[in-house]
Amino acid sequence: MFFLQSLSVFSFVFEILALFLSFYLKNTKIFFLALALLSFRLVYLYSCIYQAHLFVSLFLPFVFLLFIITQNGILVFDKINLNKIFILLFTLFLSFFLSKSTVFNGSLSSFELGIFHPISTISFLCFLAEILFLLFLNLRTKEWYLLAAFIASYIQFLFIPSLQASYFEFSSLIFVFYLGFKTYKNAFYDSSVGLKNYKALKRFCLGKEGMFLGILHFENLSSSFLKKMAKFIQTSLKTKVFFHQNQFICILKNEKDSEKLEKIKNTLLNSSLSKSENFNIHISVTKYEKSLEESLKEN
């Protein structure tokens, strides 16, 4: 029982953290999802735990789904986000009556399903239908973390023994990890090609003096082909490749690996792409010493 109660506190802390991070990083979708998770905790203040569980198990997944599919403003306080506030307020208003209604609670009978014992037949069937909808939606949007978070918000309601504790979920944990990963990607990856950027290269080079850097500098190459070039170079060299100012900077084992750069250059120049794009490639190899800036300046 103590473990289950600690999960409730654990998820509450991560809900606050997810709310703060999403507001700071201007991710309005996660902000309102985290706000929904926090808001539904209010039901437990004026209803007994089991009655609150019944209400939350039915309405939280529905609100969660609505917040995913509705349009979001760029900023939290954009007028377009007022509909989410209205949805939350209206749902909490309903909870004052439905969570204490014997008719409502009596209609939500539970059943056993193998190792699972869902709190309510109706809420579980709605949950499955909403999962299928999100599954088809994510085939287009590719936001699979939202599907994982949706499932994680309902985990407690699949096991009757866990219903002795206050509400806990793992969605907020997913949100915090996702926001942390996005922050890392934005800081150390170049969005145009999907490779690590100059900042990541500087960090990689710390304490590694004497290694060789192979540089492929492209001129007149359109941005639409940069990702293709990045994938081709990375696959051909099978080494770490960074991108900085139209340069693919490759980590070489030794100076002889520059021959691989020549092969890549010849392959690209002899391809149909070189004729359609009319681009140029310059190759150079430099030895990294104390300063990355100085090493790259020499080329």
LINNORCOR-V251726 format. One record per residue. N is the residue number from 1. RES is the residue in three letters. SS is DSSP state (2 for helix, 1 for strand, 0 for the rest). D_FIRST is the distance of its C-alpha to the first C-alpha in Angstrom with 2 decimals. Layout:
[[N:RES:SS:D_FIRST] [N:RES:SS:D_FIRST]]
This chain:
[[1:MET:0:0.00] [2:PHE:2:3.79] [3:PHE:2:5.35] [4:LEU:2:5.17] [5:GLN:2:6.27] [6:SER:2:8.59] [7:LEU:2:9.94] [8:SER:2:10.93] [9:VAL:2:12.77] [10:PHE:2:14.14] [11:SER:2:15.65] [12:PHE:2:17.00] [13:VAL:2:18.81] [14:PHE:2:20.29] [15:GLU:2:21.39] [16:ILE:2:23.34] [17:LEU:2:24.73] [18:ALA:2:25.78] [19:LEU:2:27.43] [20:PHE:2:29.35] [21:LEU:2:30.45] [22:SER:2:31.58] [23:PHE:2:33.54] [24:TYR:2:35.15] [25:LEU:0:36.01] [26:LYS:0:37.17] [27:ASN:0:35.03] [28:THR:2:34.92] [29:LYS:2:33.22] [30:ILE:2:30.04] [31:PHE:2:30.34] [32:PHE:2:30.19] [33:LEU:2:27.45] [34:ALA:2:25.26] [35:LEU:2:26.49] [36:ALA:2:25.47] [37:LEU:2:21.87] [38:LEU:2:21.86] [39:SER:2:23.84] [40:PHE:2:21.57] [41:ARG:2:18.84] [42:LEU:2:21.35] [43:VAL:2:20.82] [44:TYR:2:17.48] [45:LEU:2:19.60] [46:TYR:2:21.73] [47:SER:0:19.86] [48:CYS:0:16.86] [49:ILE:2:13.88] [50:TYR:2:15.06] [51:GLN:2:18.66] [52:ALA:2:18.07] [53:HIS:2:16.42] [54:LEU:2:19.55] [55:PHE:2:21.88] [56:VAL:2:20.42] [57:SER:2:20.22] [58:LEU:2:23.93] [59:PHE:2:25.41] [60:LEU:2:23.69] [61:PRO:2:25.03] [62:PHE:2:28.40] [63:VAL:2:28.62] [64:PHE:2:27.50] [65:LEU:2:30.35] [66:LEU:2:32.82] [67:PHE:2:32.22] [68:ILE:2:32.86] [69:ILE:2:36.10] [70:THR:0:37.61] [71:GLN:0:39.96] [72:ASN:0:38.86] [73:GLY:0:41.05] [74:ILE:0:41.60] [75:LEU:0:40.34] [76:VAL:0:37.35] [77:PHE:0:39.76] [78:ASP:0:42.14] [79:LYS:2:43.14] [80:ILE:2:42.10] [81:ASN:2:38.42] [82:LEU:2:38.77] [83:ASN:2:38.01] [84:LYS:2:34.42] [85:ILE:2:34.02] [86:PHE:2:35.54] [87:ILE:2:33.19] [88:LEU:2:30.11] [89:LEU:2:31.62] [90:PHE:2:32.69] [91:THR:2:29.30] [92:LEU:2:27.59] [93:PHE:2:30.45] [94:LEU:2:29.75] [95:SER:2:26.09] [96:PHE:2:27.33] [97:PHE:2:28.86] [98:LEU:2:27.20] [99:SER:0:23.56] [100:LYS:0:24.78] [101:SER:0:27.30] [102:THR:2:26.81] [103:VAL:2:29.37] [104:PHE:2:27.54] [105:ASN:2:24.11] [106:GLY:2:25.86] [107:SER:2:27.62] [108:LEU:0:24.54] [109:SER:0:23.84] [110:SER:0:21.44] [111:PHE:0:22.55] [112:GLU:0:21.69] [113:LEU:1:23.14] [114:GLY:0:22.77] [115:ILE:0:19.39] [116:PHE:1:18.68] [117:HIS:0:17.87] [118:PRO:0:18.78] [119:ILE:0:17.93] [120:SER:0:21.67] [121:THR:2:24.88] [122:ILE:2:26.82] [123:SER:2:24.45] [124:PHE:2:24.01] [125:LEU:2:27.82] [126:CYS:2:28.42] [127:PHE:2:26.04] [128:LEU:2:28.06] [129:ALA:2:31.31] [130:GLU:2:30.34] [131:ILE:2:29.44] [132:LEU:2:32.90] [133:PHE:2:34.55] [134:LEU:2:32.96] [135:LEU:2:33.90] [136:PHE:2:37.53] [137:LEU:2:37.48] [138:ASN:2:36.32] [139:LEU:2:39.20] [140:ARG:2:41.34] [141:THR:2:39.28] [142:LYS:0:37.55] [143:GLU:0:34.55] [144:TRP:2:32.08] [145:TYR:2:29.43] [146:LEU:2:29.20] [147:LEU:2:28.57] [148:ALA:2:25.79] [149:ALA:2:24.28] [150:PHE:2:24.69] [151:ILE:2:22.77] [152:ALA:2:20.01] [153:SER:0:19.66] [154:TYR:0:18.85] [155:ILE:2:16.52] [156:GLN:2:13.40] [157:PHE:2:15.68] [158:LEU:2:16.60] [159:PHE:0:13.53] [160:ILE:2:12.71] [161:PRO:2:9.19] [162:SER:2:8.29] [163:LEU:2:10.08] [164:GLN:2:7.60] [165:ALA:0:7.06] [166:SER:0:10.40] [167:TYR:0:12.81] [168:PHE:0:12.82] [169:GLU:0:15.79] [170:PHE:0:17.82] [171:SER:2:21.21] [172:SER:2:21.56] [173:LEU:2:21.10] [174:ILE:2:23.91] [175:PHE:2:25.99] [176:VAL:2:25.85] [177:PHE:2:26.89] [178:TYR:2:29.54] [179:LEU:2:30.99] [180:GLY:2:31.05] [181:PHE:2:32.84] [182:LYS:2:35.28] [183:THR:2:36.08] [184:TYR:2:36.81] [185:LYS:2:38.95] [186:ASN:2:40.90] [187:ALA:2:41.59] [188:PHE:2:42.61] [189:TYR:1:43.85] [190:ASP:0:46.99] [191:SER:0:46.18] [192:SER:0:49.70] [193:VAL:0:49.50] [194:GLY:0:45.86] [195:LEU:0:46.77] [196:LYS:1:45.65] [197:ASN:0:47.81] [198:TYR:2:49.90] [199:LYS:2:47.05] [200:ALA:2:45.18] [201:LEU:2:48.47] [202:LYS:2:48.98] [203:ARG:2:45.56] [204:PHE:2:46.26] [205:CYS:2:49.66] [206:LEU:0:48.52] [207:GLY:0:49.69] [208:LYS:0:51.34] [209:GLU:0:55.01] [210:GLY:0:57.61] [211:MET:0:56.00] [212:PHE:1:57.93] [213:LEU:1:57.15] [214:GLY:1:58.75] [215:ILE:1:59.42] [216:LEU:1:60.30] [217:HIS:1:61.57] [218:PHE:1:62.09] [219:GLU:1:64.56] [220:ASN:0:64.98] [221:LEU:0:61.87] [222:SER:0:60.19] [223:SER:2:56.48] [224:SER:2:55.93] [225:PHE:2:56.84] [226:LEU:2:54.99] [227:LYS:2:51.78] [228:LYS:2:53.87] [229:MET:2:55.65] [230:ALA:2:52.44] [231:LYS:2:51.04] [232:PHE:2:54.41] [233:ILE:2:54.82] [234:GLN:2:51.32] [235:THR:2:51.76] [236:SER:2:55.24] [237:LEU:2:54.47] [238:LYS:0:50.99] [239:THR:0:50.25] [240:LYS:0:48.58] [241:VAL:1:50.37] [242:PHE:1:50.13] [243:PHE:1:51.85] [244:HIS:1:53.74] [245:GLN:0:56.67] [246:ASN:0:57.96] [247:GLN:1:57.48] [248:PHE:1:55.41] [249:ILE:1:54.83] [250:CYS:1:54.11] [251:ILE:1:53.08] [252:LEU:1:55.75] [253:LYS:0:55.70] [254:ASN:0:59.35] [255:GLU:2:62.43] [256:LYS:2:63.54] [257:ASP:2:60.61] [258:SER:2:62.67] [259:GLU:2:64.47] [260:LYS:2:61.38] [261:LEU:2:61.60] [262:GLU:2:65.22] [263:LYS:2:64.30] [264:ILE:2:61.73] [265:LYS:2:64.36] [266:ASN:2:66.97] [267:THR:2:64.61] [268:LEU:2:63.73] [269:LEU:2:67.33] [270:ASN:0:68.60] [271:SER:0:66.04] [272:SER:2:66.81] [273:LEU:2:64.34] [274:SER:2:66.67] [275:LYS:2:69.47] [276:SER:2:67.49] [277:GLU:2:65.82] [278:ASN:0:68.68] [279:PHE:0:66.47] [280:ASN:1:67.26] [281:ILE:1:65.31] [282:HIS:1:65.92] [283:ILE:1:64.54] [284:SER:1:64.32] [285:VAL:1:62.66] [286:THR:1:61.86] [287:LYS:1:60.50] [288:TYR:0:57.60] [289:GLU:0:58.42] [290:LYS:0:56.97] [291:SER:0:56.82] [292:LEU:2:55.68] [293:GLU:2:57.79] [294:GLU:2:60.91] [295:SER:2:60.32] [296:LEU:2:60.09] [297:LYS:2:63.05] [298:GLU:0:65.32] [299:ASN:0:64.91]]
